Amino acid sequence: AAPRPWLIPLAAGAAGIFIGPLYPLSLSYLLELSPWGWFFAVGGMGAALFPWLTGLVSEHFHSLRYGLIVPCVAGVAMAVLSWLIFRGRKTAETAQTVSC
């Protein structure tokens, strides 16, 4: 989609620079929420399960296009779960503030 070939490495570099800090920031936030580190286990399970599941779906439908639906569904599921968790947390914080 880039009109000039030199824009591709420039855009990829900019994406790396701006997305790079998200992992350590997310990790420090999650460690603050849960000192036991359960998210490391969940992340490891996802890293082991989703590539296998993507290949399984791709092989079943004989198309990588259908297999790539698996990561898209996983991303939507993570967004919905994140919204549900933070919505519940905000509701609990509001209830504590009102009761005090």
Sequence and secondary structure as in RCSB ss.txt:
>XXXX:A:sequence
AAPRPWLIPLAAGAAGIFIGPLYPLSLSYLLELSPWGWFFAVGGMGAALFPWLTGLVSEHFHSLRYGLIVPCVAG
VAMAVLSWLIFRGRKTAETAQTVSC
>XXXX:A:secstr
  SSTTHHHHHHHHHHHHHTTHHHHHHHHHHHH TT HHHHHHHHHHHHHHHHHHHHHHHHT HHHHTHHHHHHH
HHHHHHHHHHHHHHHHHHHHHHHH 
